[in-house]
Amino acid sequence: QVHLVESGGGLVQSGGSLRLSCLASGSAISTNIMTWYRQAPGKEREWVATILSSGVTNYENSVKGRFTISRDNAKNTVFLQMNSLKPEDTAVYYCYMPLYRLWGQGTQVTVSS
């Protein structure tokens, strides 16, 4: 059985940084596409970033240059480094593994102005 567990969210001031982690169990992330989504209050869940098994990454336009998705295969963990955070980045952030259509439980990120 595959599970995803996110961590690393919190409250940060505008301009600050956070690093989110997504620990996968039951399946190797190295051979899977891994993604991050977010959902702000009153809004639909939106895609943020993807890392392919090849290591190629893609980002939603509003986070390009500020967020970095990466993975540590030995730890079976995907990361989302978020820099220069803005109040509009406030959301619950979810890790998603498309192969299994599997979501993590989410981690709250709040950016104060």
N, C-alpha and C positions, 0 to 999 in steps of 0.2 A: 504494500500500500504506500502510495506516495503522499508526502506532506510537505507543505511550505510554511515556514514560520518567519515572519518579518520582525525586525527590531530596529531600534535606533532613532525612532521619532522623538519629538519633543517640542519645546517652546524655544524659539530663537528670535533675536532681533533682526530687523531688516538689514541685509548686507552680511549676515552671518552664514555659517556653514553647518551642515549635518551630513552624516553618512549613514544611510540605511543598509541593512543587511537582510538577506533572504536565504535562510538555511533550508536546503532540500534534503529530504530523506526518502529512500526507496527508489531513487533514480538518479543517475549521474547527470549533472548539469553540463558537463563538458560535451555531451553529444546531443544536447537539446537547445532549442531556441528558448531564451528566457527574456521576459519583458517586465517592465514596470508600468503600472497605470496609477491614476489618481482620481479621486472624486471629491470635489469641493461641495460645501453645503448648498443644496438646492440645484446642483448641476449634475449632468450625466458623467459617468466614468469616462475618462479620456486616457488615451495612450500617451506615454511619456518617453520611453526608450526601449530599445531591443538590442540584444547581443546574440549573434548567430553562433553556431558551433564553431565556425571558422574564426570567430573573434571580431568579425565585422560588426560595427555598431551603427545605430540610427537613432535620431532624436526628433522629438516634436520641436517645431520652430521656436517656440517661446523659451525653451530650455537649452537650446544649442549654445555652446560656449560657456554655460554655467554648470550643467550637470554632466557627469561622466558615469556610464555603466561599465562595470568590469566584473570579473569573476575570479575566484580562487578554486581551481578544480580539486586541489588537495583537501580543501575544507568543504567542498561541495556547496559553496556559498556565492551568491551574486550580490554585488554592491551597487548602490547608487550614491555617488558623491555629489552633494548639492552645495554649490557655492553661490555667493552673491544673491542670497535668497530674498524674495520680495513677498509682500503680504498676499499677493495673488497666487503664490505657491502653496498657500494654506489649503490642506486637503488631507484626506486619508489616502495613504499610498499603499498600493497592493502589488505583490509579486504574482506573476502569472506564467504558467507553463502550458503553452498551447497544445502540446502533444496529448496531454491528459485533460485539457480544459480545466485545469486546477488553479484555484485562487488561494492565496494565503489569507490570513484573518485581517490583515491591514495594520498599519501603524500611523498614528496621527502626527502630522507636522503642522505646527502653528507658527506663523511668522508675524511678529508684531511690528507696527510702524513706528 
